[in-house]
Amino acid sequence: MIVPPFPVSNLQLKRAYESAAAGDGLRILVDRLWPRRLRKQDAALDDWMKEIAPSTELRKWFGHDSERWPDFRRRYRAELRQHERQIDHIRQLARTRRVTLVYSAHDETRNNAVVLKEVLLGKTGVNR
Protein backbone atom coordinates (compact mmCIF):
# COMPACT_ATOMS: atom_id res chain seq x y z
CA MET A 1 0.00 0.00 0.00
CA ILE A 2 1.29 3.43 -0.99
CA VAL A 3 1.06 6.11 1.69
CA PRO A 4 0.15 9.54 0.27
CA PRO A 5 2.68 12.32 0.98
CA PHE A 6 -0.04 14.36 2.74
CA PRO A 7 -3.44 13.78 4.40
CA VAL A 8 -5.87 12.50 1.75
CA SER A 9 -8.56 14.79 3.15
CA ASN A 10 -6.42 17.79 2.17
CA LEU A 11 -7.01 17.18 -1.55
CA GLN A 12 -10.39 17.42 -3.21
CA LEU A 13 -11.91 17.96 -6.64
CA LYS A 14 -14.65 20.41 -7.51
CA ARG A 15 -16.31 21.55 -10.71
CA ALA A 16 -15.66 25.17 -11.61
CA TYR A 17 -19.41 25.79 -11.81
CA GLU A 18 -19.99 24.81 -8.18
CA SER A 19 -19.94 27.64 -5.68
CA ALA A 20 -16.75 28.16 -3.73
CA ALA A 21 -16.94 27.24 -0.05
CA ALA A 22 -14.84 28.18 2.95
CA GLY A 23 -13.78 24.53 3.28
CA ASP A 24 -12.26 24.51 -0.22
CA GLY A 25 -9.01 25.96 1.03
CA LEU A 26 -6.66 26.87 -1.81
CA ARG A 27 -8.53 26.64 -5.14
CA ILE A 28 -6.43 25.80 -8.21
CA LEU A 29 -7.89 25.63 -11.72
CA VAL A 30 -6.20 22.72 -13.53
CA ASP A 31 -7.70 23.18 -17.02
CA ARG A 32 -5.82 24.66 -19.98
CA LEU A 33 -8.87 26.67 -21.10
CA TRP A 34 -10.95 29.02 -18.99
CA PRO A 35 -14.36 27.46 -18.15
CA ARG A 36 -17.13 28.65 -20.47
CA ARG A 37 -19.62 31.17 -19.12
CA LEU A 38 -17.72 31.54 -15.84
CA ARG A 39 -16.77 35.04 -14.77
CA LYS A 40 -13.37 35.35 -13.12
CA GLN A 41 -14.82 37.02 -10.04
CA ASP A 42 -17.26 34.11 -9.59
CA ALA A 43 -14.54 31.46 -9.84
CA ALA A 44 -12.86 32.45 -6.55
CA LEU A 45 -9.56 30.90 -7.66
CA ASP A 46 -6.21 31.27 -5.96
CA ASP A 47 -4.19 29.95 -8.90
CA TRP A 48 -4.53 28.74 -12.48
CA MET A 49 -2.00 26.03 -13.30
CA LYS A 50 -2.80 25.54 -16.97
CA GLU A 51 0.70 24.23 -17.66
CA ILE A 52 -0.14 20.94 -15.89
CA ALA A 53 -3.38 20.47 -17.81
CA PRO A 54 -3.42 17.98 -20.69
CA SER A 55 -1.87 19.29 -23.88
CA THR A 56 -4.23 20.76 -26.46
CA GLU A 57 -3.58 17.75 -28.69
CA LEU A 58 -4.41 15.25 -25.93
CA ARG A 59 -7.50 17.19 -24.82
CA LYS A 60 -8.87 17.30 -28.37
CA TRP A 61 -8.04 13.63 -29.00
CA PHE A 62 -9.84 12.55 -25.81
CA GLY A 63 -12.94 14.63 -26.45
CA HIS A 64 -14.44 13.13 -23.26
CA ASP A 65 -14.99 9.85 -25.11
CA SER A 66 -15.36 7.24 -22.35
CA GLU A 67 -13.88 4.54 -24.60
CA ARG A 68 -10.66 6.57 -24.76
CA TRP A 69 -10.47 7.05 -20.98
CA PRO A 70 -7.86 4.32 -20.25
CA ASP A 71 -5.55 5.64 -22.98
CA PHE A 72 -6.17 9.23 -21.91
CA ARG A 73 -5.14 8.38 -18.34
CA ARG A 74 -1.95 6.71 -19.52
CA ARG A 75 -1.05 9.50 -21.95
CA TYR A 76 -1.82 12.28 -19.46
CA ARG A 77 0.32 10.61 -16.77
CA ALA A 78 3.13 10.54 -19.33
CA GLU A 79 2.67 14.28 -19.94
CA LEU A 80 2.73 14.95 -16.20
CA ARG A 81 6.28 13.57 -16.03
CA GLN A 82 7.36 16.89 -17.55
CA HIS A 83 5.79 18.79 -14.66
CA GLU A 84 7.30 17.24 -11.55
CA ARG A 85 8.08 20.66 -10.08
CA GLN A 86 4.42 21.72 -10.22
CA ILE A 87 3.30 18.31 -8.88
CA ASP A 88 5.69 18.67 -5.95
CA HIS A 89 4.46 22.22 -5.34
CA ILE A 90 0.85 21.04 -5.00
CA ARG A 91 1.96 18.22 -2.70
CA GLN A 92 3.81 20.73 -0.50
CA LEU A 93 0.71 22.91 -0.29
CA ALA A 94 -1.49 19.91 0.61
CA ARG A 95 0.78 18.96 3.51
CA THR A 96 -0.46 21.92 5.52
CA ARG A 97 -3.83 22.92 4.07
CA ARG A 98 -6.74 21.77 1.96
CA VAL A 99 -6.24 22.11 -1.78
CA THR A 100 -9.15 21.96 -4.21
CA LEU A 101 -8.38 21.07 -7.82
CA VAL A 102 -10.96 22.90 -9.90
CA TYR A 103 -12.00 21.58 -13.34
CA SER A 104 -14.79 22.31 -15.83
CA ALA A 105 -15.57 18.89 -17.34
CA HIS A 106 -19.13 17.60 -17.01
CA ASP A 107 -17.99 14.05 -16.23
CA GLU A 108 -16.96 13.99 -12.58
CA THR A 109 -15.25 10.59 -12.80
CA ARG A 110 -13.38 10.82 -16.12
CA ASN A 111 -11.48 14.08 -16.39
CA ASN A 112 -7.95 15.43 -16.07
CA ALA A 113 -8.39 16.46 -12.42
CA VAL A 114 -9.14 12.83 -11.49
CA VAL A 115 -5.87 11.68 -13.07
CA LEU A 116 -3.93 14.54 -11.48
CA LYS A 117 -5.35 13.65 -8.06
CA GLU A 118 -4.32 10.00 -8.55
CA VAL A 119 -0.78 11.12 -9.36
CA LEU A 120 -0.66 13.51 -6.40
CA LEU A 121 -1.81 10.74 -4.06
CA GLY A 122 0.76 8.34 -5.45
CA LYS A 123 -1.90 5.95 -6.77
CA THR A 124 -0.39 6.17 -10.23
CA GLY A 125 3.05 7.61 -10.01
CA VAL A 126 4.32 10.22 -12.41
CA ASN A 127 7.14 7.83 -13.22
CA ARG A 128 4.82 4.97 -14.23
C-alpha positions in Angstrom: 0.0 0.0 0.0 1.3 3.4 -1.0 1.1 6.1 1.7 0.2 9.5 0.3 2.7 12.3 1.0 0.0 14.4 2.7 -3.4 13.8 4.4 -5.9 12.5 1.7 -8.6 14.8 3.1 -6.4 17.8 2.2 -7.0 17.2 -1.6 -10.4 17.4 -3.2 -11.9 18.0 -6.6 -14.7 20.4 -7.5 -16.3 21.6 -10.7 -15.7 25.2 -11.6 -19.4 25.8 -11.8 -20.0 24.8 -8.2 -19.9 27.6 -5.7 -16.7 28.2 -3.7 -16.9 27.2 -0.1 -14.8 28.2 3.0 -13.8 24.5 3.3 -12.3 24.5 -0.2 -9.0 26.0 1.0 -6.7 26.9 -1.8 -8.5 26.6 -5.1 -6.4 25.8 -8.2 -7.9 25.6 -11.7 -6.2 22.7 -13.5 -7.7 23.2 -17.0 -5.8 24.7 -20.0 -8.9 26.7 -21.1 -11.0 29.0 -19.0 -14.4 27.5 -18.2 -17.1 28.7 -20.5 -19.6 31.2 -19.1 -17.7 31.5 -15.8 -16.8 35.0 -14.8 -13.4 35.4 -13.1 -14.8 37.0 -10.0 -17.3 34.1 -9.6 -14.5 31.5 -9.8 -12.9 32.4 -6.6 -9.6 30.9 -7.7 -6.2 31.3 -6.0 -4.2 30.0 -8.9 -4.5 28.7 -12.5 -2.0 26.0 -13.3 -2.8 25.5 -17.0 0.7 24.2 -17.7 -0.1 20.9 -15.9 -3.4 20.5 -17.8 -3.4 18.0 -20.7 -1.9 19.3 -23.9 -4.2 20.8 -26.5 -3.6 17.7 -28.7 -4.4 15.2 -25.9 -7.5 17.2 -24.8 -8.9 17.3 -28.4 -8.0 13.6 -29.0 -9.8 12.5 -25.8 -12.9 14.6 -26.5 -14.4 13.1 -23.3 -15.0 9.8 -25.1 -15.4 7.2 -22.4 -13.9 4.5 -24.6 -10.7 6.6 -24.8 -10.5 7.0 -21.0 -7.9 4.3 -20.2 -5.5 5.6 -23.0 -6.2 9.2 -21.9 -5.1 8.4 -18.3 -2.0 6.7 -19.5 -1.1 9.5 -21.9 -1.8 12.3 -19.5 0.3 10.6 -16.8 3.1 10.5 -19.3 2.7 14.3 -19.9 2.7 15.0 -16.2 6.3 13.6 -16.0 7.4 16.9 -17.5 5.8 18.8 -14.7 7.3 17.2 -11.6 8.1 20.7 -10.1 4.4 21.7 -10.2 3.3 18.3 -8.9 5.7 18.7 -5.9 4.5 22.2 -5.3 0.8 21.0 -5.0 2.0 18.2 -2.7 3.8 20.7 -0.5 0.7 22.9 -0.3 -1.5 19.9 0.6 0.8 19.0 3.5 -0.5 21.9 5.5 -3.8 22.9 4.1 -6.7 21.8 2.0 -6.2 22.1 -1.8 -9.2 22.0 -4.2 -8.4 21.1 -7.8 -11.0 22.9 -9.9 -12.0 21.6 -13.3 -14.8 22.3 -15.8 -15.6 18.9 -17.3 -19.1 17.6 -17.0 -18.0 14.0 -16.2 -17.0 14.0 -12.6 -15.2 10.6 -12.8 -13.4 10.8 -16.1 -11.5 14.1 -16.4 -7.9 15.4 -16.1 -8.4 16.5 -12.4 -9.1 12.8 -11.5 -5.9 11.7 -13.1 -3.9 14.5 -11.5 -5.3 13.7 -8.1 -4.3 10.0 -8.6 -0.8 11.1 -9.4 -0.7 13.5 -6.4 -1.8 10.7 -4.1 0.8 8.3 -5.5 -1.9 6.0 -6.8 -0.4 6.2 -10.2 3.1 7.6 -10.0 4.3 10.2 -12.4 7.1 7.8 -13.2 4.8 5.0 -14.2 
